[in-house]
Amino acid sequence: MKRRTLLQWLAGVSALLPLGRIRIFAQPRELTPDAIATLHDIAPTVLPAELGPARIGAVVDRFVAWTRGYREGVPLAHGYGHPRLIRSGPSPAPGYIAQLAALRDEARAKGGAWSSLDAATRRTILDAAFTRSGVRNLPPRPTGQHVVADLMAVYFRSTEANDDCYKAMINREICRPIAITTRRPEPKRS
């Protein structure tokens, strides 16, 4: 067998292998149990207290499920009049883990666990973290800029938050017949 033939054969075989999924320095693709616990501790600070512990926990669980289901390179909608298709970027999980560890460490430096700090100290820590990450507004959807801002976006940009705000079953993001849109929404049941 000639060397050129062998190299062509190796190149052909390697093109068939799914090497795109192999990473030399693999990073975590999901939040760690410590990161999830820290997120559960931080959530009552940034989500409305009226939700109560069970619903706040459900929002955190929905956010964790979103991070688990995140896929890189998925085609996103291209904007109106823009010919380029935008794809989802790399998983934000490694950045989220680092940000949650930094918040946990900063809380320890200020006197203990996150839940033992007073509200003003917790807000100061979050304000500093948002400033470092460049967060200026609540994103329309999780963007990976900062884990707490993305958690807030999951709730505050949801149909559930809209219904809670108006105390009515508006169902903003739910497909419904036009006839329903002409009537006053029903009051929200607790």
Phi, psi and chi 1 to 4 in degrees:
 res  aa     phi    psi   chi1   chi2   chi3   chi4
   1 MET       -  136.5 -180.0 -179.7  -86.3      -
   2 LYS   -80.8  153.2  -67.5 -177.4  179.9  178.9
   3 ARG   -61.6  -40.8 -176.5  172.3   50.5 -173.4
   4 ARG   -62.6  -42.4 -178.5  177.7  -67.8  172.1
   5 THR   -63.4  -42.2  -53.0      -      -      -
   6 LEU   -63.1  -44.1  177.1   63.7      -      -
   7 LEU   -65.3  -39.2  -69.9  174.9      -      -
   8 GLN   -65.1  -40.4  -72.7  174.1  -17.3      -
   9 TRP   -65.2  -44.4 -177.7   80.2      -      -
  10 LEU   -62.7  -40.5  -73.5  174.2      -      -
  11 ALA   -64.8  -39.7      -      -      -      -
  12 GLY   -66.2  -42.5      -      -      -      -
  13 VAL   -67.3  -42.1  169.3      -      -      -
  14 SER   -66.0  -29.0   65.9      -      -      -
  15 ALA   -68.7  -25.4      -      -      -      -
  16 LEU   -82.6  -21.4  -64.3  175.2      -      -
  17 LEU   -76.4  144.1  -63.8  174.9      -      -
  18 PRO   -81.3   67.5   29.2  -33.5      -      -
  19 LEU   -79.8  -10.2  -63.2  176.6      -      -
  20 GLY   -63.8  -23.9      -      -      -      -
  21 ARG   -87.3  -14.1  -63.4 -179.4 -168.8  162.9
  22 ILE   -83.7  131.4  -63.7  174.8      -      -
  23 ARG  -123.3  133.3  -63.7  174.7 -175.1 -139.2
  24 ILE   -67.0  -51.8  -55.9  -65.6      -      -
  25 PHE  -109.9   79.0  -59.8  103.1      -      -
  26 ALA   -66.3  137.4      -      -      -      -
  27 GLN  -108.5  156.0  -66.3 -172.6   -0.2      -
  28 PRO   -62.1  140.4   17.4  -24.8      -      -
  29 ARG  -103.8   -6.1  -60.6 -178.4   58.7   76.1
  30 GLU  -133.0  158.2  -69.4 -175.6   12.3      -
  31 LEU   -69.5  142.1  -63.0  178.3      -      -
  32 THR   -77.9  161.9   62.4      -      -      -
  33 PRO   -57.6  -36.8  -27.5   35.5      -      -
  34 ASP   -64.0  -42.0  -73.4  -19.1      -      -
  35 ALA   -64.4  -40.6      -      -      -      -
  36 ILE   -65.7  -41.0  -66.0  170.7      -      -
  37 ALA   -62.9  -41.9      -      -      -      -
  38 THR   -64.1  -40.5  -57.3      -      -      -
  39 LEU   -62.5  -40.3 -161.1   55.9      -      -
  40 HIS   -63.7  -34.8  -85.4  -76.1      -      -
  41 ASP   -69.8  -38.1  -73.5  -16.1      -      -
  42 ILE   -79.0  -31.6  -66.6  171.5      -      -
  43 ALA   -53.0  -43.2      -      -      -      -
  44 PRO   -63.1  -19.4  -24.2   33.8      -      -
  45 THR   -74.7  -34.2  -54.7      -      -      -
  46 VAL  -108.7  -11.3  -63.0      -      -      -
  47 LEU  -106.4  153.6  -64.0  176.6      -      -
  48 PRO   -59.9  134.9  -19.5   29.1      -      -
  49 ALA   -64.3  -26.2      -      -      -      -
  50 GLU   -61.5  -20.5  -61.8   86.8   39.8      -
  51 LEU   -66.3  -33.4  -66.0  177.8      -      -
  52 GLY    82.6  162.0      -      -      -      -
  53 PRO   -60.0  -37.4  -18.7   26.6      -      -
  54 ALA   -67.0  -45.9      -      -      -      -
  55 ARG   -71.5  -34.4  -73.7 -177.0   62.5 -159.3
  56 ILE   -63.7  -43.6  -71.5  173.3      -      -
  57 GLY   -60.5  -37.3      -      -      -      -
  58 ALA   -67.1  -37.2      -      -      -      -
  59 VAL   -64.9  -43.5  170.8      -      -      -
  60 VAL   -62.4  -43.5  172.1      -      -      -
  61 ASP   -62.2  -38.3  -67.3  -19.0      -      -
  62 ARG   -65.5  -38.1 -170.2  167.3   63.6 -139.5
  63 PHE   -67.1  -42.7  178.6   73.2      -      -
  64 VAL   -62.9  -41.0  169.8      -      -      -
  65 ALA   -63.3  -37.1      -      -      -      -
  66 TRP   -62.3  -43.2  175.7   82.9      -      -
  67 THR   -65.5  -36.0   61.6      -      -      -
  68 ARG   -68.0  -34.5  -75.9 -173.1 -179.0  130.7
  69 GLY   -88.0   -0.4      -      -      -      -
  70 TYR   -65.2  134.1 -173.0   88.6      -      -
  71 ARG  -125.7  135.9  -61.6  -69.2  173.8 -104.9
  72 GLU   -81.9  147.5  -61.0  173.4    8.9      -
  73 GLY    75.3   14.3      -      -      -      -
  74 VAL   -78.9  131.8  172.9      -      -      -
  75 PRO   -64.1  128.7  -14.6   23.9      -      -
  76 LEU  -101.6  169.2  -57.9  172.7      -      -
  77 ALA   -65.3  135.1      -      -      -      -
  78 HIS   -89.3  144.3   36.3  -83.3      -      -
  79 GLY   -65.6  159.4      -      -      -      -
  80 TYR   -61.8  125.3 -178.8   74.5      -      -
  81 GLY    82.4    3.4      -      -      -      -
  82 HIS  -108.4  118.5  -61.7  -74.6      -      -
  83 PRO   -76.9  -14.0   26.0  -31.7      -      -
  84 ARG   -86.7  132.1  -97.5 -174.5   43.5 -143.4
  85 LEU   -85.3  127.5  179.1   64.4      -      -
  86 ILE   -96.4  137.0  -61.5  171.0      -      -
  87 ARG  -112.3  155.9  -63.9 -175.5  178.5  -85.9
  88 SER   -66.5  145.5   59.5      -      -      -
  89 GLY   -84.1 -167.5      -      -      -      -
  90 PRO   -65.7  159.2   15.6  -22.2      -      -
  91 SER   -59.5  134.0  173.4      -      -      -
  92 PRO   -80.8   -3.4   27.9  -32.8      -      -
  93 ALA   -55.9  -46.5      -      -      -      -
  94 PRO   -59.7  -40.6  -21.6   30.8      -      -
  95 GLY   -66.6  -40.3      -      -      -      -
  96 TYR   -60.2  -43.9  -72.7  167.8      -      -
  97 ILE   -61.7  -44.1  -67.3  168.3      -      -
  98 ALA   -65.2  -41.0      -      -      -      -
  99 GLN   -66.1  -41.3  -69.7  165.1   -8.9      -
 100 LEU   -67.5  -37.6  -71.6  167.5      -      -
 101 ALA   -64.4  -40.0      -      -      -      -
 102 ALA   -64.7  -41.5      -      -      -      -
 103 LEU   -64.1  -42.0  -69.9  172.0      -      -
 104 ARG   -63.0  -44.4 -175.2  176.2   55.6 -117.8
 105 ASP   -66.1  -38.8  -66.5  -16.1      -      -
 106 GLU   -67.2  -36.7 -159.4  164.4  -22.4      -
 107 ALA   -64.4  -41.3      -      -      -      -
 108 ARG   -63.2  -39.2  -75.4 -173.9 -172.3  143.0
 109 ALA   -66.8  -27.7      -      -      -      -
 110 LYS   -89.0   -1.7  -61.3  -97.4 -175.0 -169.1
 111 GLY   136.0    4.0      -      -      -      -
 112 GLY   147.3 -155.1      -      -      -      -
 113 ALA   -69.9  158.2      -      -      -      -
 114 TRP   -55.2  -46.2 -175.5  -93.4      -      -
 115 SER   -68.5  -19.0   56.3      -      -      -
 116 SER   -86.7  -10.6   67.1      -      -      -
 117 LEU   -80.6  152.3  -61.1  175.5      -      -
 118 ASP   -74.8  162.8   61.8  -72.0      -      -
 119 ALA   -61.2  -38.4      -      -      -      -
 120 ALA   -64.4  -40.3      -      -      -      -
 121 THR   -66.8  -42.3  -55.8      -      -      -
 122 ARG   -61.5  -42.9  -71.1 -177.1  -78.6 -172.4
 123 ARG   -65.3  -37.9  -73.7 -169.0 -170.6  108.9
 124 THR   -62.8  -43.3  -57.7      -      -      -
 125 ILE   -62.0  -44.7  -68.4  170.1      -      -
 126 LEU   -67.5  -39.3  -73.4  172.9      -      -
 127 ASP   -60.1  -43.6  -75.9  -17.8      -      -
 128 ALA   -64.5  -40.8      -      -      -      -
 129 ALA   -65.0  -41.5      -      -      -      -
 130 PHE   -64.5  -40.0  -72.6  160.2      -      -
 131 THR   -63.7  -45.3  -58.5      -      -      -
 132 ARG   -60.9  -36.7  -79.6 -169.1  -57.7  -87.1
 133 SER   -85.0   -8.6  -64.1      -      -      -
 134 GLY    80.4   20.8      -      -      -      -
 135 VAL   -77.9  121.1  174.8      -      -      -
 136 ARG  -116.0  -28.1  -56.7  179.0  122.3 -116.9
 137 ASN  -138.9  162.9  -63.2  -43.9      -      -
 138 LEU   -71.8  124.1 -173.5   65.2      -      -
 139 PRO   -68.8  155.4   23.4  -29.5      -      -
 140 PRO   -69.0  -23.5   20.9  -27.7      -      -
 141 ARG  -155.6  166.1   59.7  174.7  177.3   75.3
 142 PRO   -57.8  128.3  -25.7   34.8      -      -
 143 THR  -116.9  -10.9   59.3      -      -      -
 144 GLY    89.8    2.1      -      -      -      -
 145 GLN   -69.6  -48.1 -164.3  169.6   10.9      -
 146 HIS  -150.6  138.5 -163.9  -82.9      -      -
 147 VAL   -61.3  -39.8   62.7      -      -      -
 148 VAL   -71.3  -39.8  177.0      -      -      -
 149 ALA   -63.2  -38.3      -      -      -      -
 150 ASP   -69.3  -37.7  -72.3   -8.0      -      -
 151 LEU   -61.8  -44.1  170.9   67.4      -      -
 152 MET   -62.9  -38.9  -67.7  168.6   64.4      -
 153 ALA   -63.6  -37.3      -      -      -      -
 154 VAL   -59.6  -39.7  163.8      -      -      -
 155 TYR   -84.2  -56.3  172.9   72.1      -      -
 156 PHE   -67.7  -19.4  -73.1  109.9      -      -
 157 ARG   -98.5   14.0  -58.2  -68.6 -170.7 -172.4
 158 SER   -97.6  163.7   70.0      -      -      -
 159 THR   -61.6  -38.8  -62.6      -      -      -
 160 GLU   -58.2  -45.8  174.8 -173.6    9.1      -
 161 ALA   -65.7  -39.0      -      -      -      -
 162 ASN   -62.6  -43.9 -165.7   59.2      -      -
 163 ASP   -65.9  -39.3  -68.3   -9.5      -      -
 164 ASP   -64.0  -40.7  -71.8  -17.2      -      -
 165 CYS   -61.6  -45.6  176.1      -      -      -
 166 TYR   -93.8   -3.6  -68.5  103.0      -      -
 167 LYS    51.6   42.0  -64.0 -176.6 -178.1    1.3
 168 ALA  -148.6  154.1      -      -      -      -
 169 MET   -84.6   75.5  -62.8  -59.2  -66.0      -
 170 ILE   -79.0  -37.2  -62.7  169.8      -      -
 171 ASN    54.5   53.7  -65.2  -35.2      -      -
 172 ARG   -53.9  -42.7 -178.2 -174.7   71.7 -179.6
 173 GLU   -98.4   15.1  -61.7  -67.2  -31.8      -
 174 ILE  -111.1  131.1  -62.9  172.1      -      -
 175 CYS   -67.9  130.9 -172.2      -      -      -
 176 ARG  -146.2  159.1   55.3 -164.2 -170.1  -89.1
 177 PRO   -67.1  153.7    1.3   -0.2      -      -
 178 ILE   -61.9  -34.0  -68.7  177.8      -      -
 179 ALA   -58.8  -33.1      -      -      -      -
 180 ILE   -70.8  -31.9  -70.0  176.2      -      -
 181 THR   -70.1  -14.9   61.9      -      -      -
 182 THR   -89.6   -9.9   60.5      -      -      -
 183 ARG   -98.7  156.4  -71.8 -175.3  -93.7  152.2
 184 ARG   -66.9  134.4 -177.5  175.2 -152.7   81.9
 185 PRO   -63.7  149.3   -9.6   16.5      -      -
 186 GLU   -70.6  149.7  -65.3  178.5   23.9      -
 187 PRO   -62.7  148.0  -13.9   22.3      -      -
 188 LYS   -74.2  132.5 -174.2  167.7  171.0   51.8
 189 ARG   -90.2  135.2  -64.7  176.2 -146.4   87.3
 190 SER   -77.6      -  -63.4      -      -      -
